[in-house]
Amino acid sequence: MGRLFIESLPGPRIFKCSCCKVDSASPDDIVSKNFQGRFGKAYLFRCVVNICLGPTEERHLTSGLHAVSDIYCSYCLQILGWKYEKAYEESEKYKEGMYILEKYRMLKVGW
């Protein structure tokens, strides 16, 4: 097994994994703060770092049927949210390729 590469994000404000404190996302990449996760409030991001993807599966979410992959912290393997792989409704297509991070699983550092 090789070395684990951990990416550090620049800037004073960063979202980190609440379990191991590894950088996960920048507030500059937030698309929307008006999402619901499994554990409450969640944010939609364009880009996240230091994650691993689980298998893609179809789920019925609040906004309809989507193909999603769970995302895990690449350091501690804590589940952080999911990635939208495919949206079946035209009005939801903008989410494809974006990520949901659950607020419950994140630390806000530098706020």
PyMOL commands that place a pseudoatom at each C-alpha (Angstrom):
pseudoatom trace, name=CA, resn=MET, resi=1, chain=A, elem=C, hetatm=0, pos=[0.000, 0.000, 0.000]
pseudoatom trace, name=CA, resn=GLY, resi=2, chain=A, elem=C, hetatm=0, pos=[1.300, 3.467, -0.923]
pseudoatom trace, name=CA, resn=ARG, resi=3, chain=A, elem=C, hetatm=0, pos=[1.356, 6.736, 0.920]
pseudoatom trace, name=CA, resn=LEU, resi=4, chain=A, elem=C, hetatm=0, pos=[-1.867, 8.623, 1.434]
pseudoatom trace, name=CA, resn=PHE, resi=5, chain=A, elem=C, hetatm=0, pos=[-1.886, 12.006, -0.341]
pseudoatom trace, name=CA, resn=ILE, resi=6, chain=A, elem=C, hetatm=0, pos=[-3.771, 14.673, 1.616]
pseudoatom trace, name=CA, resn=GLU, resi=7, chain=A, elem=C, hetatm=0, pos=[-4.530, 17.971, -0.089]
pseudoatom trace, name=CA, resn=SER, resi=8, chain=A, elem=C, hetatm=0, pos=[-4.482, 21.165, 1.993]
pseudoatom trace, name=CA, resn=LEU, resi=9, chain=A, elem=C, hetatm=0, pos=[-6.740, 24.007, 0.943]
pseudoatom trace, name=CA, resn=PRO, resi=10, chain=A, elem=C, hetatm=0, pos=[-5.619, 27.658, 0.953]
pseudoatom trace, name=CA, resn=GLY, resi=11, chain=A, elem=C, hetatm=0, pos=[-7.475, 30.412, 2.731]
pseudoatom trace, name=CA, resn=PRO, resi=12, chain=A, elem=C, hetatm=0, pos=[-8.516, 31.297, 6.257]
pseudoatom trace, name=CA, resn=ARG, resi=13, chain=A, elem=C, hetatm=0, pos=[-11.923, 29.561, 6.158]
pseudoatom trace, name=CA, resn=ILE, resi=14, chain=A, elem=C, hetatm=0, pos=[-12.093, 25.822, 5.475]
pseudoatom trace, name=CA, resn=PHE, resi=15, chain=A, elem=C, hetatm=0, pos=[-14.556, 22.981, 5.997]
pseudoatom trace, name=CA, resn=LYS, resi=16, chain=A, elem=C, hetatm=0, pos=[-12.852, 19.946, 7.588]
pseudoatom trace, name=CA, resn=CYS, resi=17, chain=A, elem=C, hetatm=0, pos=[-13.855, 16.395, 8.438]
pseudoatom trace, name=CA, resn=SER, resi=18, chain=A, elem=C, hetatm=0, pos=[-15.226, 16.521, 11.994]
pseudoatom trace, name=CA, resn=CYS, resi=19, chain=A, elem=C, hetatm=0, pos=[-13.625, 13.185, 12.828]
pseudoatom trace, name=CA, resn=CYS, resi=20, chain=A, elem=C, hetatm=0, pos=[-9.980, 13.627, 11.718]
pseudoatom trace, name=CA, resn=LYS, resi=21, chain=A, elem=C, hetatm=0, pos=[-9.774, 17.379, 10.870]
pseudoatom trace, name=CA, resn=VAL, resi=22, chain=A, elem=C, hetatm=0, pos=[-8.553, 16.850, 7.277]
pseudoatom trace, name=CA, resn=ASP, resi=23, chain=A, elem=C, hetatm=0, pos=[-9.536, 19.603, 4.792]
pseudoatom trace, name=CA, resn=SER, resi=24, chain=A, elem=C, hetatm=0, pos=[-12.684, 18.794, 2.801]
pseudoatom trace, name=CA, resn=ALA, resi=25, chain=A, elem=C, hetatm=0, pos=[-13.932, 21.935, 1.024]
pseudoatom trace, name=CA, resn=SER, resi=26, chain=A, elem=C, hetatm=0, pos=[-13.653, 25.680, 0.593]
pseudoatom trace, name=CA, resn=PRO, resi=27, chain=A, elem=C, hetatm=0, pos=[-16.614, 27.997, 1.195]
pseudoatom trace, name=CA, resn=ASP, resi=28, chain=A, elem=C, hetatm=0, pos=[-15.834, 29.514, -2.231]
pseudoatom trace, name=CA, resn=ASP, resi=29, chain=A, elem=C, hetatm=0, pos=[-17.138, 26.268, -3.798]
pseudoatom trace, name=CA, resn=ILE, resi=30, chain=A, elem=C, hetatm=0, pos=[-20.575, 26.360, -2.124]
pseudoatom trace, name=CA, resn=VAL, resi=31, chain=A, elem=C, hetatm=0, pos=[-23.398, 26.361, -4.665]
pseudoatom trace, name=CA, resn=SER, resi=32, chain=A, elem=C, hetatm=0, pos=[-26.234, 26.235, -2.125]
pseudoatom trace, name=CA, resn=LYS, resi=33, chain=A, elem=C, hetatm=0, pos=[-26.756, 25.989, 1.636]
pseudoatom trace, name=CA, resn=ASN, resi=34, chain=A, elem=C, hetatm=0, pos=[-30.382, 24.938, 1.220]
pseudoatom trace, name=CA, resn=PHE, resi=35, chain=A, elem=C, hetatm=0, pos=[-30.077, 21.137, 1.167]
pseudoatom trace, name=CA, resn=GLN, resi=36, chain=A, elem=C, hetatm=0, pos=[-31.109, 18.322, 3.474]
pseudoatom trace, name=CA, resn=GLY, resi=37, chain=A, elem=C, hetatm=0, pos=[-28.836, 15.398, 4.321]
pseudoatom trace, name=CA, resn=ARG, resi=38, chain=A, elem=C, hetatm=0, pos=[-29.362, 12.238, 6.336]
pseudoatom trace, name=CA, resn=PHE, resi=39, chain=A, elem=C, hetatm=0, pos=[-28.469, 14.055, 9.564]
pseudoatom trace, name=CA, resn=GLY, resi=40, chain=A, elem=C, hetatm=0, pos=[-29.963, 17.489, 8.910]
pseudoatom trace, name=CA, resn=LYS, resi=41, chain=A, elem=C, hetatm=0, pos=[-28.701, 20.532, 7.033]
pseudoatom trace, name=CA, resn=ALA, resi=42, chain=A, elem=C, hetatm=0, pos=[-26.282, 20.010, 4.147]
pseudoatom trace, name=CA, resn=TYR, resi=43, chain=A, elem=C, hetatm=0, pos=[-24.415, 22.127, 1.583]
pseudoatom trace, name=CA, resn=LEU, resi=44, chain=A, elem=C, hetatm=0, pos=[-24.026, 21.611, -2.164]
pseudoatom trace, name=CA, resn=PHE, resi=45, chain=A, elem=C, hetatm=0, pos=[-20.414, 22.056, -3.372]
pseudoatom trace, name=CA, resn=ARG, resi=46, chain=A, elem=C, hetatm=0, pos=[-18.823, 22.239, -6.826]
pseudoatom trace, name=CA, resn=CYS, resi=47, chain=A, elem=C, hetatm=0, pos=[-15.567, 20.712, -5.602]
pseudoatom trace, name=CA, resn=VAL, resi=48, chain=A, elem=C, hetatm=0, pos=[-14.330, 18.768, -2.565]
pseudoatom trace, name=CA, resn=VAL, resi=49, chain=A, elem=C, hetatm=0, pos=[-10.947, 17.247, -1.681]
pseudoatom trace, name=CA, resn=ASN, resi=50, chain=A, elem=C, hetatm=0, pos=[-9.617, 14.291, 0.282]
pseudoatom trace, name=CA, resn=ILE, resi=51, chain=A, elem=C, hetatm=0, pos=[-12.552, 12.005, -0.423]
pseudoatom trace, name=CA, resn=CYS, resi=52, chain=A, elem=C, hetatm=0, pos=[-13.154, 8.450, -1.643]
pseudoatom trace, name=CA, resn=LEU, resi=53, chain=A, elem=C, hetatm=0, pos=[-16.246, 7.468, -3.625]
pseudoatom trace, name=CA, resn=GLY, resi=54, chain=A, elem=C, hetatm=0, pos=[-18.471, 4.520, -2.798]
pseudoatom trace, name=CA, resn=PRO, resi=55, chain=A, elem=C, hetatm=0, pos=[-20.424, 2.565, -5.422]
pseudoatom trace, name=CA, resn=THR, resi=56, chain=A, elem=C, hetatm=0, pos=[-23.080, 4.371, -7.448]
pseudoatom trace, name=CA, resn=GLU, resi=57, chain=A, elem=C, hetatm=0, pos=[-26.681, 3.569, -6.552]
pseudoatom trace, name=CA, resn=GLU, resi=58, chain=A, elem=C, hetatm=0, pos=[-30.097, 5.005, -7.314]
pseudoatom trace, name=CA, resn=ARG, resi=59, chain=A, elem=C, hetatm=0, pos=[-31.825, 6.802, -4.436]
pseudoatom trace, name=CA, resn=HIS, resi=60, chain=A, elem=C, hetatm=0, pos=[-35.143, 8.549, -4.030]
pseudoatom trace, name=CA, resn=LEU, resi=61, chain=A, elem=C, hetatm=0, pos=[-34.165, 11.879, -2.485]
pseudoatom trace, name=CA, resn=THR, resi=62, chain=A, elem=C, hetatm=0, pos=[-36.333, 14.867, -1.584]
pseudoatom trace, name=CA, resn=SER, resi=63, chain=A, elem=C, hetatm=0, pos=[-35.958, 16.235, -5.123]
pseudoatom trace, name=CA, resn=GLY, resi=64, chain=A, elem=C, hetatm=0, pos=[-36.610, 12.937, -6.924]
pseudoatom trace, name=CA, resn=LEU, resi=65, chain=A, elem=C, hetatm=0, pos=[-34.668, 9.947, -8.226]
pseudoatom trace, name=CA, resn=HIS, resi=66, chain=A, elem=C, hetatm=0, pos=[-30.890, 10.372, -8.556]
pseudoatom trace, name=CA, resn=ALA, resi=67, chain=A, elem=C, hetatm=0, pos=[-27.865, 8.136, -9.107]
pseudoatom trace, name=CA, resn=VAL, resi=68, chain=A, elem=C, hetatm=0, pos=[-25.466, 8.981, -6.266]
pseudoatom trace, name=CA, resn=SER, resi=69, chain=A, elem=C, hetatm=0, pos=[-22.233, 7.747, -4.726]
pseudoatom trace, name=CA, resn=ASP, resi=70, chain=A, elem=C, hetatm=0, pos=[-21.531, 8.147, -1.025]
pseudoatom trace, name=CA, resn=ILE, resi=71, chain=A, elem=C, hetatm=0, pos=[-18.375, 10.121, -0.287]
pseudoatom trace, name=CA, resn=TYR, resi=72, chain=A, elem=C, hetatm=0, pos=[-15.986, 9.240, 2.522]
pseudoatom trace, name=CA, resn=CYS, resi=73, chain=A, elem=C, hetatm=0, pos=[-13.060, 11.072, 4.075]
pseudoatom trace, name=CA, resn=SER, resi=74, chain=A, elem=C, hetatm=0, pos=[-9.964, 9.567, 2.445]
pseudoatom trace, name=CA, resn=TYR, resi=75, chain=A, elem=C, hetatm=0, pos=[-8.069, 9.708, 5.753]
pseudoatom trace, name=CA, resn=CYS, resi=76, chain=A, elem=C, hetatm=0, pos=[-10.505, 8.289, 8.343]
pseudoatom trace, name=CA, resn=LEU, resi=77, chain=A, elem=C, hetatm=0, pos=[-13.242, 6.861, 6.026]
pseudoatom trace, name=CA, resn=GLN, resi=78, chain=A, elem=C, hetatm=0, pos=[-16.033, 8.736, 7.847]
pseudoatom trace, name=CA, resn=ILE, resi=79, chain=A, elem=C, hetatm=0, pos=[-19.052, 9.174, 5.552]
pseudoatom trace, name=CA, resn=LEU, resi=80, chain=A, elem=C, hetatm=0, pos=[-19.360, 12.886, 4.689]
pseudoatom trace, name=CA, resn=GLY, resi=81, chain=A, elem=C, hetatm=0, pos=[-22.221, 13.002, 2.191]
pseudoatom trace, name=CA, resn=TRP, resi=82, chain=A, elem=C, hetatm=0, pos=[-22.709, 11.996, -1.448]
pseudoatom trace, name=CA, resn=LYS, resi=83, chain=A, elem=C, hetatm=0, pos=[-21.907, 12.898, -5.047]
pseudoatom trace, name=CA, resn=TYR, resi=84, chain=A, elem=C, hetatm=0, pos=[-24.660, 13.392, -7.619]
pseudoatom trace, name=CA, resn=GLU, resi=85, chain=A, elem=C, hetatm=0, pos=[-23.687, 11.184, -10.554]
pseudoatom trace, name=CA, resn=LYS, resi=86, chain=A, elem=C, hetatm=0, pos=[-26.936, 11.481, -12.545]
pseudoatom trace, name=CA, resn=ALA, resi=87, chain=A, elem=C, hetatm=0, pos=[-30.234, 13.299, -12.209]
pseudoatom trace, name=CA, resn=TYR, resi=88, chain=A, elem=C, hetatm=0, pos=[-33.224, 11.906, -14.053]
pseudoatom trace, name=CA, resn=GLU, resi=89, chain=A, elem=C, hetatm=0, pos=[-35.382, 15.034, -14.005]
pseudoatom trace, name=CA, resn=GLU, resi=90, chain=A, elem=C, hetatm=0, pos=[-34.377, 17.906, -16.285]
pseudoatom trace, name=CA, resn=SER, resi=91, chain=A, elem=C, hetatm=0, pos=[-34.763, 20.501, -13.517]
pseudoatom trace, name=CA, resn=GLU, resi=92, chain=A, elem=C, hetatm=0, pos=[-32.230, 18.603, -11.364]
pseudoatom trace, name=CA, resn=LYS, resi=93, chain=A, elem=C, hetatm=0, pos=[-29.471, 18.170, -13.992]
pseudoatom trace, name=CA, resn=TYR, resi=94, chain=A, elem=C, hetatm=0, pos=[-27.470, 21.096, -12.572]
pseudoatom trace, name=CA, resn=LYS, resi=95, chain=A, elem=C, hetatm=0, pos=[-26.541, 18.868, -9.592]
pseudoatom trace, name=CA, resn=GLU, resi=96, chain=A, elem=C, hetatm=0, pos=[-24.698, 16.293, -11.707]
pseudoatom trace, name=CA, resn=GLY, resi=97, chain=A, elem=C, hetatm=0, pos=[-21.042, 16.080, -10.707]
pseudoatom trace, name=CA, resn=MET, resi=98, chain=A, elem=C, hetatm=0, pos=[-21.603, 18.111, -7.519]
pseudoatom trace, name=CA, resn=TYR, resi=99, chain=A, elem=C, hetatm=0, pos=[-21.231, 17.062, -3.896]
pseudoatom trace, name=CA, resn=ILE, resi=100, chain=A, elem=C, hetatm=0, pos=[-23.359, 17.201, -0.769]
pseudoatom trace, name=CA, resn=LEU, resi=101, chain=A, elem=C, hetatm=0, pos=[-21.460, 17.624, 2.496]
pseudoatom trace, name=CA, resn=GLU, resi=102, chain=A, elem=C, hetatm=0, pos=[-23.504, 17.208, 5.639]
pseudoatom trace, name=CA, resn=LYS, resi=103, chain=A, elem=C, hetatm=0, pos=[-23.051, 20.047, 8.108]
pseudoatom trace, name=CA, resn=TYR, resi=104, chain=A, elem=C, hetatm=0, pos=[-23.180, 17.514, 10.957]
pseudoatom trace, name=CA, resn=ARG, resi=105, chain=A, elem=C, hetatm=0, pos=[-20.006, 15.840, 9.578]
pseudoatom trace, name=CA, resn=MET, resi=106, chain=A, elem=C, hetatm=0, pos=[-18.054, 19.076, 9.012]
pseudoatom trace, name=CA, resn=LEU, resi=107, chain=A, elem=C, hetatm=0, pos=[-16.054, 21.497, 11.148]
pseudoatom trace, name=CA, resn=LYS, resi=108, chain=A, elem=C, hetatm=0, pos=[-15.957, 25.130, 10.078]
pseudoatom trace, name=CA, resn=VAL, resi=109, chain=A, elem=C, hetatm=0, pos=[-12.434, 26.393, 10.753]
pseudoatom trace, name=CA, resn=GLY, resi=110, chain=A, elem=C, hetatm=0, pos=[-11.513, 30.083, 10.726]
pseudoatom trace, name=CA, resn=TRP, resi=111, chain=A, elem=C, hetatm=0, pos=[-15.065, 31.485, 10.798]
for i in range(1, 111): cmd.bond("trace and resi %d" % i, "trace and resi %d" % (i + 1))
show_as sticks, trace
zoom trace
